[in-house]
Amino acid sequence: MDSATVVVSDPAARPKRKGKLPSHLGDYEVGYTLPEGPPSITASRCHSQHKSQSRKTSHSKASLHSKSSSFSTTSRAQATLALTSSQAAIVEEKIKQRQYDNLLEQMEEDKLAEIEYHRLRTQAKEAQRVQEEALEAKEALANQLERQRKLKKAEADLEVAKLVNSLLSQDLSVIDAEPQASPDTTAPPPKSLCASPAPSSVLQQSSCSAPPRMQIIQTVPEAQSTLKDPYMAHSTPYFPPGALQATKLTQAPAHTAQMANQHPPNPISVPRPTFNPMHTTVTHNAMPHTDSDIIPPTAPHQRVTVASNMPICPQPYANSPVSQTGYLPQPGTELLMAAAYGIPRPTLPVFESGTESDFALLKLALDSLLSPHTHISEQYKYQVLMSHLKFASAQQLAKAYMHHPQPYTAALQALQAKYGQPRQLVQSELGAIMSTPPLKIGDTNSFDSFALSVQSLVGMLRTLEGQNGFELMCGSHVDRLLGKMPPAYRDSFVEYCFSHGILQSGTDRTYTLPDLAAWLQTKSQAKRISSRAVAMFQSDITKTSGRSKSSSYHWERPTTSFLTSENAVKPPAATPAKVSPKPKPYCPYCDNPDHYLNSCDKFKKLTTDQIVSWITRDKRCWKCGRNHSVNTCNLKRPCKICKEIHLTILHDSIKDTSRAVLMVSLPSTQIYLDRPNRSQKVMLKVARVLLHSQTQTIEAYAVLDDGSERTIVLPQVVRQLGLSGVPEVLSLQTIQRNHTNLNGSKVTFEVSPFAKPSERYVIRNAFSAPGLCLAEHNYPVAALQKSYHHLKSLPLQPVDRVKPLLLIGSDLPHLLTPTQPVRRGPDGGPVAIHTKLGWVLQGPMSPIQPPKGLQQCLHIMTAPSREELSQHVERLWQIDTLPYNEKLITRSQQDKQCHNLLQTTTVRVDVNGIQRYATPLLRRTPITLLHTGVEAVLPSLRNLERKLAKNPLQAQVYCSEIQKLESAGYIAKITPQEANHSTESWFIPHHLVHHNGKDRIVFNCSFQYNGQSLNEQLLPGPTLGPSLLGVILRFRQHAVAVSGDIKGMFHQVRLLPGDRPVLRFIWRNMNREAVPDIYEWQVLPFGTTCSPCCAIYALQCHSQENRESRPDLADIVETSFYVDNCLHSTPNQDEAKAIIDGLRESLLKGGFEIRQWACNVPSVLKHLPSEAISASSECWLSQSSSYLQELTLGLQWNCIDDTLGYKTRIAEPIQPTMRNLYKTLASQFDPLGFIIPFTTRAKTLIQDLWKQNLSWDDPIEPLYLRDKWSTWVAELSHITTVQFARPYAPAMSDTPSTIRELHVFCDASERAYGSVAYLQIRNEEKVHVSFVLARSRVAPRKCLSMPRLELCAAHSGAQMSKVIQAELTIPIHQVTHWTDSTTVLHWLKSESCRYKVFVGSRVAEIQTLTDVSKWRYVDSNRNPADHITRGLTLEEIAGPHQWRYGPSFLTQPQEVWPVTPSTKSEPDMNEVKRASFIAAISVTPSPVPADLSQFRTWKKLLQATVTSCDGAADAETTNDASKYIQAEKLLLAHAQLDSFPEEFRALKAGQPIPTDSRLSSLAPEFDKDAELIRVGGRLRRAETLSFDTIHPIVLDSHHQVTKLLIQDIDQQLHHPGAERVLAELRRRYWVLRGREAVRKHQHFCQNCQFWRAKPQNPQMADLPPCRLRLFKPPFYSTGIDCFGPFHIKIGRRREKRWGILFKCLTTRCLHLDLLEHLDTDAFLLSLRRFISRRGKPAEILCDNGTNFVGGDHELRDSFKQMAPKLQTQLAQQQIQFRFNPPNAPHFGGTWEREVKSVKAALQVILREQCVPESVLQTLLVEVEGILNSKPLGYVSSDIADPDPVTPNMLLMGRHDASLPQVLYDSNEMLGKRRWRHSQVLADQFWAAFVHRYLPELQGRQKWRTDGKGLVVGQVVLLIDNQLPRALWPVGTVTETYAGADGRIRTAKVQVKDKSYLRPVVKLIQIPEMKDKDTETKGGLS
């Protein structure tokens, strides 16, 4: 009887092996255990199935090896117990005989297997490769040879055993039996076996009674691998009788499983298998199989035994049926049977979309294929589940159960709860089908897809809900789906329903989803049948036509466009096939219907250019030549040459045209963003999408281009979506560096995947311009899916000759990055990428075929704008401008803000025992919150990882640098939860750069995302440290120089916790499959705009705190530190050592460690540790040391030679353009100007190029300028030879007695001017001259005279000397200036006021900056500044030239210095002011100020004009009226000349003005006395009027003079109305459009608005809920108001009483009562009376105490006091009590109107009488009845209309208070009739209320439009009706409160130290306060 026993072995309990297994069995264990029981001999066998189909045996340790004669004593004692050696030999002989027989049987079986193998191979011969057949034959032969070898070995062993037996047979008895096998492992053993060993007879009998049994062991996968033939793999495999397919096994005693602890035996229920010594056991330690294997493997350290009780008999495979006696059914048996019959194995689907339907497929597969296998461990199932979860959220959810005892079950339950709920699945499928685009007639493919979707939905609903489910029977779903069909389809479906009895008149039955699915299936099938019939008919016509296909067009339906309107958002429709006649021949060139264009002889004679001209001139189709557009061409026949769609005769023309098109071309109408060719061999990422606006939706294709910096949308999309954009100019750059400026606009819309229209993504600032175009794309998607296995089953959209309308660039990274792992195939093949817009393909269509023809290159790069280039150029020339003025630095407002922020928020924090500084980030105000997600920087991280993966060394450096940052505490890892909880979060990308020979990490803080950037939100802060020029100048002062560098200076300054969330980045240590970790900067990083300022401020703060102890160190920090570099020089070595030690000790206390110390004297650094000394002898002096940028040219200090030199790298050859010229010139860094003679040559060359009007990217023309540039660039290679000494003088000359003189030389030419300074040092008659500084500038483009240019050079020299004196700390004893211009020397020694402005201003400044007496003459030959204007080569500068050492006379005594020539120079008289010119100025003065806008009042402008007329000298004299009159005339004349220049000149000359002049209607005249234009008019005879009134002065309303006049008159009249101001104005002036000008002024005048402005009321709000409590009892929502007081008589005294009104806010019912006192008790008593009579209201609304209309002070105060008590009392009664805002009576207009009615009625009745209280009470009740009888709504005059509705109908059951005059019969029940009557009246009330009264409330009686909304900070005037307007308070809005409609209706106003809550209608907005220099000072006049 067969059995399968699994035994889990304990590794610790296994016996130690004495030998090693073969290498191919390294994963297995040979386990054996000798049981305590009857004697037995155990033989272990190991089966290896690596390359063989048959079994291989090996002997165990108990086997008898060759040349072995006996067992060992120990083994024999354990195995045989009481047997002697002879008996053991006999047993061993029989065992060998048995093994020999087994091998013979195996050989027979192998022969049968070989026969079967050849038979099956013959069947599969056609489908199998020859190489595989040879390999399998070779393998079978090897196996057969191996068995023959083992057979020979077994024969030898048998001979040995026989020999031993023969030797022992003489002395021992013969034993003929073999050991009896044990019975069934689960049955009780026989007593004979349990009591004592069996006798030999029993053994012999057992041995002879049954044939030997063996075990067939084979795994299905290995069997299939052995049978490489595909037909054989799917055929039924052979199994010996009773054998099961299991994992690899070896022989072992069967009862070993019985002794295993994991599976204890059950002696009652489970039968024991018979013991057979041939049983084997193998423990499998290999890795588990994948889920694709049919049989799951055993778990580690388990032993599986499968025994067979069938005898081994040779029989053919075909005639060996599988015995069922030994087959135990297990889970997965059906899989074994399926594999046996060749059925393909099922695979588990992958859950990657996150939809419920995909999870349902995975769950079904798991339940069928994996879950039934109960013997498989939970951990193995869990691994299978995780490998099929590709959706991120699902994978994260399943990971949570990794350590669960049952991870598979728990994870599957959690996934089922989230993704497997039936309701969610139903809603998901319904939503998907409801969101499909509408269908259109003729679109067969879309109709079929729609029908299949509905049919699938119906099947799913039937499975989940049953046949009568709610969703299945819901007719509204069918209505929504019918709405997606054309009307013809809807009508057809309704007819179908009536014809099939689904819809019947008179019944309530409606159609359901199954009905719609059945109709759709029928309709779809009918369409397919008809299409096939038409196709067959057309093919028959084609076959019988007999025409040649080569001479005709292949006409088909036109290609439908993928761009449709909103009503046609569907896939491309296929027009139904129609039987149409074959098109007739037609030649578009000859206009001849007798032949085609391909056969036209005339057309064949045309050249290519003529064909192109014919097509382009007539705008013909380039495919067929006919007169239509390319998009509508229906030509299908391909070209015979290139196989593209166009006529063969047009091939050459199209080919030549395509070849000439660049990536960005500019033809007449179109701009291609890619190459417009159609033979594409490389696929771009093209996605099918839907584009949405607010009103339209269209279908389109989009190109996803990672290499484009901008998203582009074609103009047709803008038109069809109805988008409006913002104008923008975009500069496109081609791969050839050509730039094209496009005038377009940026628009915003939404995009969604075609399959999921509900998932929309916003695209902002997409650029669109007329003429943009994208090429057509045609990809064989279906063919690719068949060819590549990794593309199968992917939902790829077809890309058949589509033209994309959208190009999505890298500015939208979340739409480009893959959301799932990329599906890759063979190298060079296409890949599939899943983005948020769906699956897209990318890469070559074929990995074998090379690309042919033109290739598309989609790349849009936004070139720098002209403004950016101008900024770069400005920074380049700023180095020539020296800050020479000794004036206080005036910081800007932003700098002040930054400095205050640093002072107030910088703190000291303890970090590992060091007191470090923490500074804030300098954010712009108002602060804009920054938000971005990990997805924004994830593409950058992936790109970085790809680059690092190619360079493992750089990857290692990168990982180690990040680790260093983390270990140093500079960055900290945070969790995603912590990142999500912060108010703002900003991620910055990072990359690797190579700088100064090192690889460093750079964090791009200028990264932009969604229009935001961190650096744009940061301020650079004020300049706190010294200038770089000053640091270098001081660095050269003394002989001993030291330099140091603060280690990570920025990283030593901490960030405040609130600023850390905006400095985050992601990293995953090159584990590209892991989720990136989030890091947060704890310190200042490199790259932020404010880092240098913050770091310098922290450093200076630390030095200032320690100034008392070491003031010298504080001065060094302030003067010798440029950011993190220290450059300092000292006279001797001891002082240098002291400074180094002091700085190290002092700065280390603040966390600043100075290292990289260098010195030109090595002994200064000997006492320092090695890690503090610089390893290099060169120090770079860079202007941008805080940024890791590699400069092309830089200044370096060589410590050994103590020289300053230059170092550069040879630049690659570049195209000579203006852009590249500036780039090369700007790459220099020459702060001292030592190579200025060389660089000035390039500057003059650039000036010449500007004169050519070249663009930035135009090649340099003419040729001679290009040659100059090439020569200059070629000389750059000699820059490394230029060096000069660092110290100004050698060490011996650096003494206190040294005399230092500064000599500055100036010179100019027609091209440039400049100056150079030298320092002359004299010590003990030794003179040393050293170069200090040089500057140059090119001459202006406007030609200047040579004296002026020489003066400019002298001016620059004066500035330079001032800068040098200010920066150097060593004493300068004398400064001498030299020039070779005698004219300049003459100007400097004269008075500056004699010259013109250009000369005079510069002369005056030179006289201020320098001592004029120290200016001397030098001839040009000895003037070193002459080299600046003439230029030098680098070789000349590097040599011993005058430029390096200065003129030779400086080393000589002053007696030999140059002197001024004796010839007296004539001064340039052209620069001297002439007397005639002065006279002319006095004749025509211009005292009117140039900028009138700077004067805010008329009086100030008038005073300034008077002062200008008198001059500054007469400013203190008394002005009389005539001066003001004259000044006014000048101002008015100036205004007229500006406003009416033509009229002014014509009238002054006595000529008429033009007829179209603005003054023609005024008959203007010119007043010669005043020289003003006046109105002629018609009032000449009004003698009583003044002259100014009859002829007022004409002014323009837009002129500043007119505005100031109107303002002045308005202030004089104390801001009256517009008419009053206009009347006063016209007494002297006639202002065109004067009334409009006055009103405009008063609109912006604060004082005018204070007196006349009105509140800006918002639109009247909707009715509140309390006004619409329909069908609720009366007084459900009640409004309360008090009125009074009233005086009553009580005896002879009088008392006050107040009335209280309860008003139902919905039904208008009224209740009046009387209050004795104004307190809480009286109100509550009245309320109790009201509730007892009318019922308890649900809510009570009341005015605030300040809202009472009565105005009684006592009433307001009393109500304020009792308001809190009322709220408490009413809350206990569950009545909501709410107050309206203060001073907002319109909030309670419902009851305010009734108060007015009550008071009017009482006034008519009482008049002035004082009545008793009872009378007053009665009157209130009477008035209540009158008002409750008031009709609601419109009262009709038609007698036929019903009575109007009144509140009494609801309160009393009748229209009025009187009883109805109706007589009732005594037999009728009066109460019942009255009850019915009351009910009818109540129904009538509500019916009339809803239909008549309620519609009247729709309209807004006032406040129909919105006023200007209030904002926080607005200055407002609070309306107080109790005070006059002049006393109304002015306040500022601090908070605003919006209503339900979003409009601001209430605001909190701050008035002095109090806050008031006021409605908007009580606030008046006042214009902004004027500046402090206004006359009114912002107050009220």
Protein Blocks (a to p, Z undefined) as FASTA:
>chain_A
ZZdddddddfklpccdfbdcdfklmmbccddddddddddddddddddfklpcbdcddddf
kbccehiabdcfklmmmmnomacfklmmmmmmmmmmmmmmmmmmmmmmmmmmmmmmmmmm
mmmmmmpcfklmmmmmmmmmmmmmmmmmmmmmmmmmmmmmmmmmmmmmmmpccdfbdcdd
dddfkbccdfklmmpccdfklmmmmmmmpccdddddddfklmmmmmmpfklmmmccddde
hiacddddddddfklmmmpmklccdfklpccddddfkbccdddfbdcddfkbmbdcddeh
iacddddfbdcddddfklmccdfklpccdehklmmmmmmnopacddddddfkopaklmmm
mmmmmmmmmmmmmmbcfklmmmmmmmmmmbfklmmmmmmmmmgmblmlmmmmmmmmmmmg
fklmmmmmmmmmmmpccddehilmlmmmmmmmmmmmmmmmmmmnojmbfklmpmklmmmm
mmmpcfklmmmmmmmmmmnomacghiabdcdfklmmmmmmmmmmmmmmmmmmmmmmmmmm
mmmnopafklcccdddddddfbdcfklcccddddddddddddddddfklopakbcfklpm
klmmpcfklmmmmmmmnopafklopacdfklpccfbdcfklopacdfklmmmmmmmmmmp
cfbdcdfkbccfbdcbfbdfbdcdddddddddfkbccdddddddfkbcbdcddfklmmmn
opacdddddddddfkopacdddddddddddddfklmmlccddehiacdehiacddddddf
klmmmmpmklgoiacdddehiacfbdcdfklmmlmpcfbdcddddehiacddddfkbpcd
edjfbfkbccehjdddddddddddfklmmmmmmmmmmmmpccfbccdddddfklmmmmmm
mmmmgccddeehiacdddddddddddddddddfklmmmmmmmmmmmmmmmmmlmmmmmmm
mmmmmmnopaccddfklmmmpmbdcddddddddeehiacddddfkbceehiafklmpceb
jafbdcfklmmmmmmmpmbdcddddehkllmpccdfklmmmmccddeehpakbccddddd
fbdcehiaklmmmmmmmmmmmmmmmmmmmmmlmmmmmmmcghjaccdddfblklmmmmmm
mmmmmmmmnopacehiacfblklmmmpcfklpcfbfbdcddfklmbccddfbdcdddfkl
opacddddddddddddfklmmmmmmmpccfkommmmmmmmmmmmmmmmmmnopafklccd
dfklmmmmmmmmmmmmmmmmpccdfbfbdfklmcfklccdddddddddfkbccddddddd
deehiacdddfbdcdddddfbdcdfklmmmmmmmmmmmmmmmmmmmpmbdcfbdcdddfb
fklmmmmmmcfklpcfklmmmmmmmmmmpcfklpccddfklmmklmmmnopafklmmmcc
fklnopfklmpcfklpccddfbdcdddfklpccfklmmmmmmmgcfbcfblmlpcbfklm
mmmmmmmmnopklmmpccdfklmmmmmmmmmmmmmmmmmmmlmmmmmnopacdfkbmklm
nopaddfklopacdfbjmlmmmkbcfklmmccdddfkbmklmmmmmmmmmmnoopafklm
mmmmmmmpccehklmmmmmmmmmpmklmmmmpccdddddddddfklmcghiaehkbccdd
deddddddehjbccdddddddddfklopacddddfbdcfklmmmmmmmmmmmnopafbdc
dddfklpmnlpaklmmmmmmmmmmmmmmmmmnopacddddehilklmmmmmmmmmmmmmm
mmmmnmmaccdfklmmmmmmmmmmmmmmpcehjddfbfkbccdddfklmmnopablbdcd
ddddfkbcfklmmmmmmmmmmmmmmmmmmmmmmmmmmpcfbhkbccddddehiacddddf
kbcfklpccdddfbdcddfkopafbdcddehjaccdddfklcccddddddfkbmnlopaZ
Z
